[in-house]
Amino acid sequence: MVSLSDDVVPKHQRSRFFGYYEIVRNITTVLGFLVAAFLVQNGYWREFFWGIGICILISGIVFLTQIKEPKRGMQRKELSHILKSDLISYDFQVDRKIMRKTMLSKTNRVALVEGIFTCILMGSLIILILPYIQQEPYNIAPFSTSVFLVCFGLTGGLLGAIVLARLCDKFAKDHSIRRLPIIIFSIIGGLIFFALIFFIPLPPLTVEEGKDVGYLMTLPIIWVMGAFYFGSRTIFSLYLVNQSPILQEINLPEAQGQIISWNQFLESMGRGAGPLIAGILLVLTNANYQIVILLITLCIIPGIVLWLFALRWFHEDAQRIKEILEERAETLKTRLKNTSQ
């Protein structure tokens, strides 16, 4: 998806595109919480897995048959004028020299390594919040939790994806480096709001009270918790809509899919390690969620430091990509001239 968007979406609309993409993901994810919680509570978990599997299969077939791959490099300023011709196409491939020169640049390495630490953090958060509010003494039922996520998490994600994504595009229109401070702010601010949830005095609830959504919504403290979760999701969304445009800026068109694959592989390691680390810390602290969330917070420090270094290196890495594309544009011009003759 990131690779395709690099050839379809204009540079000044990248955050907006990823914002809309996140809207779809947020809506369907929260819808999944609701549907899964309802079906599992009523003993229909097998039907859920069969149904969602069939839907994924159908979606894959539709994508395969309906989506036409765009012309590679068409949205790059250095190439767009020459690629308008039907007689020429961008057919350059990644080799070891280009990989070392561009894909292993300093800013790329920052994004790759930082992704591990940030995803350890993000992978831990939901694992921590769900048992915290669903177990004794709070007893908020899974379906009530899903409603909470819809009311506060979805709206926060939508605000970040629709409004803030547009602002990011405007702010970074002429200077892409401005996305880096936004990423740093999103990591710090999003975590602070989320961590505050574990320090508000939630009232003890009976099992029946935890199932009563209407009753829960009458409690002011639930709205306070919702406000913190809303703020966390809103600010975290800035990370999602700015990281991919940064990676697109410092990588060649033919490397988009590969660099994102590297990034997602390392992020998956972080997401997998996050719940494990959180579980170990809960055991060691005798389920003291407040201490655990403070310890997990330390995971953001390496990511923040790395992004601060990237502020020094981004211009150099982006300029290197620009120079390579300008050279390739001249090569394509020569090809077009020879083809026309």
Steps between C-alpha positions, in 0.01 A plus 500: 500500500783741584681408179188553286420831666849628414404476132138616531469762775654848451771580753302782662208266574685206656393555863143552383508170310641306794247678720211368292669160494515507880132601515406179319731297721370662820134458410538137398726420797253642749214332314700179536519555878123535517414208273763266647407582860131443430550173309756355739286579805215309332715201398534577127878541477533228232244675279693824548826349374332338202316820410799731525717253307253492212481882498880528483512251214237694303681829565826353372336382179338840443833677558680264264249541217404867532811693604727614216862563592602863434809612314799477729647838603219708350458720809868590523567858392828403334333231286140605440567704186683222318269219620197668344608338175351156432827403333704502818471340844704496819656154512796545735554230762665487841855364506751470783665833423170689502386311810809606695482856368130565561310230689768483769524877537513645850138616503379163374695324773343734755149417378572127495654476847257748653209291373600217735486716813185689404315178418611339826321791659192489276480122519491521880230762539187305400634189675521709818177697480268206431579284806535813713141611450339157445631317807427553869417746643378695194327216309422697182360237259659433157197641316500812719871535427427483128240776531755708692756449221243604239389815682841631594766314302331514161409867529855585605642307206258670261592846625869430451449338162269765353592833657855463622617310190398795281685738730810281481494511120476880504769534766743272316408599142826683428718348772454126553739505795223662702335159523777382733412729797135398451599134532697571819207696646254224411701232678546704818153654514314182409674300769447762772124505439482121496708460817269737687217246464674274751520774764136614517289358787256265326214385726462128585216346301298183523487267200146614420597868522792434265260360241263798522626745238237758591602498865869528415435806285342676799829482693708821460826308552424285193481820295833612646655167399337541159648847461848366569451215252358744245806725539737205474346367177483849347866577564625151412328532161756768410772235511310276258432770242853645500735203522416353158540833313843537663608156379365574151703820486835334571462190282497439126177396324620144446591460870168606654360151551825357632574774754145481635536121523816543707325755718191286552711194579680684780176661619342154518790387719430797727126432512569136583752586769275766656238265650774263615687779679177636647403153625838442661486840671149431629620174654811663653300793645209285620266661243586859593381666180622845603860386539482296179375791288778720638761236410349452154524877454878468500471328160427834333836650600712324231242587233495867594879521506523333159245737342692797643811374321293459183436875503869543419514234230170532314599777256814315393313173439213671315744694282678176406172356370430820305840488329460134402155567353631799303772279350242236412275762342784585262546131423129466422514807276778339301297178472195693382703688242648177364158333496346792311775487237 
